[in-house]
Amino acid sequence: MDAISEAMIELSAGDLSIGLVPGIGGSLAYFRSKAFDLMRPLSPADLAASNVIGVAMFPMVPYANRIANNEFDFGGRTWRFRPNNPPERFNVHGTGWHSPWQAERDDSGVLLSLEHLAPHEPYSYRATQHFSLSADGLTVEMRQTNKGAVAMPFGFGLHPWFARGAGTQLAFKASHFFMEGPEGIATERLATPPELDFTEGRPLPDTWRNNNYGGWNGVAEIRFPEHALGLRIEADPVFGHLMLYADPQKGYFCVEPQSNAPCAFNRMDGRDGEAFGTRVLDPGESLTGTIRFLPFALT
């Protein structure tokens, strides 16, 4: 592999192109077809400011979403965290999205890697994302390895942002739904109610949504009728959860494939522990999974 030093790395295949910004949280700056941005692109101002909240997609490692009350108990001790996304009070999405990643080009794409060795923090780990682009779509292979001295709960996922149009529709199948409590905390697990069920496809909700869906079958479709395009997301079974963030006051929304539900590590001893998607990795053990983003024409 050849190391890459550019601030943005660009790949193209057929009508598709991507831009990677390793220095901004190992993120994707854009993913576009010839005529349409399939994800919300990083603006020049946010690029200049290295604003990770403005990217098209960032990785969530070594866990996805929140740590409730900034602490959890595991292995006979309490692990504590600091807030990392002000003004939010609780730590969210781990350390990967706030760290610069290294980039190497290979025959099939670009490998981004992060070595986070922090003996005075709860997590030490190595994470990689391999991006490959074909005329059919974008494939991201994720891997993370516990580099710490003790077993720890892990999770991971991707956090893409999509432009919200007047006719945008979403379709996916999931068996259950987690209520959102104060400050984004996942609370009660319910069978998905009809008004929140996207199995048959429906427009984006016209009220606030920031909820995790569990028992996700690994397929989601976003449809942009005004552009005659759709985007199919296909994820390996390890990504059994799908997060939907949609605020009708904003021009974007998020559909996030992830292995663990919000606050999963706070629920490991409860009856919902397995349903929350926690994976415990021994030192040196790894967790892997692949997510694909496949554009298609609407007929």
C-alpha positions as CSV (number, residue, x, y, z in Angstrom):
1,M,0.0,0.0,0.0
2,D,1.0,3.6,-0.6
3,A,0.6,6.2,2.1
4,I,-1.4,9.3,1.1
5,S,-0.9,12.8,2.4
6,E,-3.6,14.8,0.6
7,A,-6.3,16.5,2.7
8,M,-8.9,15.0,0.4
9,I,-8.7,11.7,-1.5
10,E,-11.0,11.3,-4.4
11,L,-12.1,8.1,-6.2
12,S,-14.5,7.7,-9.2
13,A,-16.1,4.8,-11.0
14,G,-18.7,5.1,-13.7
15,D,-21.1,7.9,-12.8
16,L,-20.1,7.8,-9.1
17,S,-17.4,9.6,-7.1
18,I,-16.4,10.0,-3.5
19,G,-14.1,12.3,-1.5
20,L,-12.4,11.1,1.7
21,V,-11.1,13.4,4.5
22,P,-8.9,11.2,6.7
23,G,-7.9,14.2,8.9
24,I,-11.5,15.0,9.8
25,G,-12.5,12.0,11.8
26,G,-11.8,9.5,9.0
27,S,-14.9,10.8,7.2
28,L,-16.5,10.8,3.8
29,A,-16.7,14.4,2.4
30,Y,-19.1,13.5,-0.4
31,F,-20.8,10.6,-2.3
32,R,-22.4,11.7,-5.6
33,S,-23.7,10.5,-8.8
34,K,-23.2,12.6,-12.0
35,A,-26.2,14.7,-11.2
36,F,-27.0,14.4,-7.5
37,D,-25.3,14.3,-4.1
38,L,-26.4,10.9,-2.6
39,M,-25.2,12.2,0.8
40,R,-25.1,15.7,2.1
41,P,-21.7,17.1,1.0
42,L,-19.1,18.7,3.1
43,S,-19.2,22.5,2.4
44,P,-16.0,24.4,1.7
45,A,-16.5,26.4,4.9
46,D,-16.8,23.2,7.0
47,L,-13.8,21.7,5.2
48,A,-11.7,24.7,6.0
49,A,-12.9,24.5,9.7
50,S,-12.4,20.7,9.9
51,N,-16.0,20.5,11.1
52,V,-16.8,16.8,11.4
53,I,-20.5,17.6,12.0
54,G,-20.6,18.9,8.4
55,V,-19.3,15.8,6.7
56,A,-21.3,13.4,4.5
57,M,-20.5,10.4,6.8
58,F,-18.3,9.6,9.8
59,P,-17.4,6.4,11.6
60,M,-18.7,5.5,15.0
61,V,-16.0,3.6,17.0
62,P,-15.5,2.0,19.4
63,Y,-19.3,2.3,20.0
64,A,-22.3,4.0,18.4
65,N,-24.4,6.6,20.1
66,R,-24.5,7.6,23.8
67,I,-23.1,6.5,27.1
68,A,-25.9,7.3,29.5
69,N,-24.7,9.5,32.4
70,N,-21.2,9.2,31.0
71,E,-20.4,5.9,32.7
72,F,-21.2,2.2,32.8
73,D,-20.2,-0.7,34.9
74,F,-18.3,-3.7,33.4
75,G,-15.7,-6.2,34.6
76,G,-16.1,-5.2,38.3
77,R,-15.4,-1.5,37.8
78,T,-17.0,1.7,36.7
79,W,-15.8,3.2,33.4
80,R,-16.3,7.0,33.1
81,F,-16.3,9.3,30.1
82,R,-16.2,13.0,29.3
83,P,-18.7,14.8,27.2
84,N,-17.4,15.1,23.6
85,N,-20.1,16.9,21.6
86,P,-21.1,20.2,23.4
87,P,-23.7,21.3,24.2
88,E,-24.7,17.6,24.7
89,R,-24.1,16.4,28.2
90,F,-23.3,12.8,27.4
91,N,-20.5,11.2,25.4
92,V,-21.6,10.1,22.0
93,H,-20.2,8.0,19.1
94,G,-16.8,7.3,20.7
95,T,-13.4,8.8,19.8
96,G,-13.0,7.8,16.2
97,W,-14.9,10.8,14.7
98,H,-12.8,13.3,16.6
99,S,-9.4,11.7,15.6
100,P,-7.3,12.1,12.4
101,W,-7.0,8.8,10.5
102,Q,-4.1,7.6,8.3
103,A,-4.8,6.8,4.7
104,E,-3.2,4.2,2.3
105,R,-4.2,3.4,-1.2
106,D,-4.3,-0.2,-2.5
107,D,-5.5,-1.9,-5.7
108,S,-9.2,-1.9,-4.7
109,G,-9.6,1.5,-2.9
110,V,-8.4,3.3,0.1
111,L,-7.8,2.1,3.7
112,L,-8.3,4.5,6.6
113,S,-6.8,3.4,9.9
114,L,-6.7,4.7,13.4
115,E,-4.6,3.5,16.3
116,H,-6.0,4.8,19.5
117,L,-3.8,3.7,22.3
118,A,-4.9,5.5,25.5
119,P,-4.1,3.5,28.7
120,H,-5.7,6.2,30.9
121,E,-9.0,6.1,29.0
122,P,-11.5,3.3,28.9
123,Y,-10.7,2.3,25.4
124,S,-7.6,1.4,23.4
125,Y,-8.2,0.0,20.0
126,R,-7.3,-0.1,16.3
127,A,-10.0,0.7,13.7
128,T,-9.9,0.5,10.0
129,Q,-12.3,1.4,7.2
130,H,-11.7,0.2,3.7
131,F,-13.5,2.2,1.0
132,S,-14.0,0.7,-2.5
133,L,-16.0,2.3,-5.2
134,S,-17.4,0.6,-8.3
135,A,-20.0,1.7,-10.9
136,D,-22.6,-0.1,-8.8
137,G,-21.9,1.7,-5.5
138,L,-19.7,2.2,-2.4
139,T,-18.6,-0.5,-0.1
140,V,-17.1,0.2,3.4
141,E,-15.5,-2.7,5.3
142,M,-15.1,-1.9,9.0
143,R,-12.9,-3.6,11.5
144,Q,-11.9,-2.8,15.1
145,T,-9.6,-4.6,17.5
146,N,-9.4,-4.3,21.2
147,K,-5.8,-3.1,22.0
148,G,-6.5,-2.7,25.7
149,A,-5.4,-4.9,28.5
150,V,-8.9,-6.2,29.5
151,A,-12.1,-7.3,27.8
152,M,-14.5,-4.5,27.0
153,P,-17.9,-4.0,25.3
154,F,-17.5,-2.7,21.7
155,G,-19.8,-1.5,18.9
156,F,-19.5,0.3,15.6
157,G,-21.4,1.8,12.7
158,L,-21.5,4.6,10.1
159,H,-23.3,7.9,10.5
160,P,-24.3,9.2,7.0
161,W,-26.2,12.5,6.4
162,F,-28.7,12.8,3.6
163,A,-30.4,15.9,2.0
164,R,-34.1,16.0,2.8
165,G,-36.4,16.9,-0.1
166,A,-40.1,17.4,-0.1
167,G,-40.7,13.9,-1.6
168,T,-38.0,11.9,0.2
169,Q,-39.2,8.5,1.3
170,L,-37.6,5.8,3.5
171,A,-38.2,2.0,3.7
172,F,-36.8,-0.6,6.0
173,K,-37.9,-3.5,8.2
174,A,-37.2,-3.8,11.9
175,S,-38.9,-5.9,14.6
176,H,-38.7,-3.4,17.5
177,F,-38.3,0.2,18.4
178,F,-36.7,2.0,21.3
179,M,-38.3,5.0,22.9
180,E,-36.2,8.1,23.3
181,G,-35.8,9.5,26.8
182,P,-34.3,12.9,27.8
183,E,-31.0,13.8,26.2
184,G,-31.2,11.0,23.6
185,I,-31.2,8.2,26.1
186,A,-32.7,4.9,24.8
187,T,-35.4,3.7,27.1
188,E,-38.2,1.2,26.6
189,R,-38.1,-1.5,23.9
190,L,-41.4,-1.9,22.1
191,A,-42.8,-3.8,19.1
192,T,-42.7,-1.3,16.3
193,P,-46.0,0.6,16.3
194,P,-47.8,1.0,12.9
195,E,-47.3,4.8,12.8
196,L,-43.5,4.3,13.1
197,D,-43.2,1.3,10.8
198,F,-41.3,1.9,7.5
199,T,-41.7,-1.7,6.1
200,E,-43.8,-0.6,3.2
201,G,-42.0,2.7,2.7
202,R,-43.3,6.1,3.6
203,P,-42.4,9.8,3.6
204,L,-40.0,11.0,6.3
205,P,-41.9,11.8,9.5
206,D,-43.2,15.4,9.9
207,T,-42.4,15.4,13.6
208,W,-39.1,15.0,15.5
209,R,-37.6,11.5,15.4
210,N,-34.3,10.3,17.1
211,N,-34.9,6.7,17.6
212,N,-33.2,3.3,17.3
213,Y,-34.8,0.4,15.5
214,G,-33.7,-3.1,16.6
215,G,-34.0,-6.4,14.8
216,W,-33.2,-4.6,11.5
217,N,-32.9,-7.0,8.6
218,G,-29.9,-5.1,7.2
219,V,-31.6,-3.4,4.2
220,A,-32.9,0.2,3.9
221,E,-33.9,2.2,0.9
222,I,-34.0,6.0,0.5
223,R,-35.9,7.4,-2.4
224,F,-35.4,10.8,-3.9
225,P,-38.3,11.1,-6.4
226,E,-37.4,14.6,-7.5
227,H,-34.1,13.3,-8.7
228,A,-35.4,9.9,-10.0
229,L,-32.8,8.2,-7.8
230,G,-32.8,5.9,-4.8
231,L,-30.1,4.6,-2.5
232,R,-30.1,1.1,-1.1
233,I,-28.2,0.4,2.1
234,E,-27.1,-3.2,2.7
235,A,-25.4,-4.1,5.9
236,D,-23.9,-7.4,7.3
237,P,-25.9,-9.0,10.2
238,V,-23.6,-7.6,12.8
239,F,-25.3,-4.3,12.2
240,G,-28.6,-5.2,13.7
241,H,-29.7,-1.7,14.6
242,L,-30.7,1.3,12.5
243,M,-30.9,4.8,13.9
244,L,-33.2,7.3,12.4
245,Y,-32.7,11.0,13.1
246,A,-35.2,13.3,11.3
247,D,-36.0,16.9,12.3
248,P,-38.6,18.5,10.0
249,Q,-37.0,21.9,10.7
250,K,-33.7,20.8,9.1
251,G,-32.8,20.1,5.5
252,Y,-31.1,16.8,6.3
253,F,-31.7,13.5,8.0
254,C,-29.7,10.5,9.2
255,V,-30.1,6.8,8.7
256,E,-27.3,5.1,10.6
257,P,-26.4,1.3,10.5
258,Q,-24.9,0.3,13.7
259,S,-24.2,-2.8,15.8
260,N,-25.4,-1.5,19.1
261,A,-28.3,0.6,20.3
262,P,-27.9,3.9,22.2
263,C,-26.8,3.3,25.8
264,A,-26.3,-0.4,25.1
265,F,-23.4,-0.6,27.5
266,N,-25.6,0.7,30.3
267,R,-28.0,-2.2,29.8
268,M,-25.7,-5.2,29.7
269,D,-27.0,-6.8,32.9
270,G,-30.7,-6.2,32.2
271,R,-33.1,-8.4,30.3
272,D,-32.6,-6.3,27.2
273,G,-28.8,-6.7,27.1
274,E,-28.6,-9.0,24.1
275,A,-31.2,-7.0,22.2
276,F,-29.1,-3.9,22.6
277,G,-26.3,-5.4,20.5
278,T,-23.3,-5.4,22.8
279,R,-20.2,-7.3,21.7
280,V,-17.5,-8.0,24.3
281,L,-14.0,-8.3,22.8
282,D,-11.1,-9.8,24.7
283,P,-7.7,-8.2,24.2
284,G,-6.6,-8.7,20.6
285,E,-10.1,-9.8,19.5
286,S,-11.7,-8.0,16.5
287,L,-15.2,-7.1,15.3
288,T,-15.8,-6.8,11.5
289,G,-18.6,-5.9,9.2
290,T,-19.4,-4.4,5.7
291,I,-21.9,-1.8,4.7
292,R,-22.8,-1.1,1.0
293,F,-24.4,2.0,-0.5
294,L,-26.0,1.2,-3.8
295,P,-27.7,3.8,-6.0
296,F,-30.6,2.8,-8.3
297,A,-32.8,4.5,-10.7
298,L,-36.5,5.2,-9.8
299,T,-38.9,4.1,-12.5
